[in-house]
Amino acid sequence: MEIEIIEVNGNNIAVPGSAGILIHGTQDALDLLAEASYLDSNKIIIYEGQVAPSFFELKSGMAGEILQKFSNYNVQLAIVGDFSKYTSKSLRDFMFESNKYGRINFVGSFEEAKKKLSR
């Protein structure tokens, strides 16, 4: 996995450069966490397209499992994408609550992700 580290306001932020889906399940998320930690970063920016579509189907349980790992390992995550296409009220509520606490952020741009993670 190729990861670039960018520095924003003294914070190292890991940005995986791979195209396509990186996270198919919990183990992939753990691998990403480990790689970022090895590169001295506890903040990660990924794109919506780097996460399996089942992540956005809350019934699958994938989002809860993966986000719990990020929380357990004290890693902040920003997922960049256009989330307006998701009409599920429960998913929208989930995203709203996640953004409120700041550990996991669903944002519309890379710049917004950098701002969220550099605080």
Order of alpha helices (4+ residues) and beta strands (2+ residues): beta-beta-alpha-beta-alpha-beta-alpha-beta-alpha
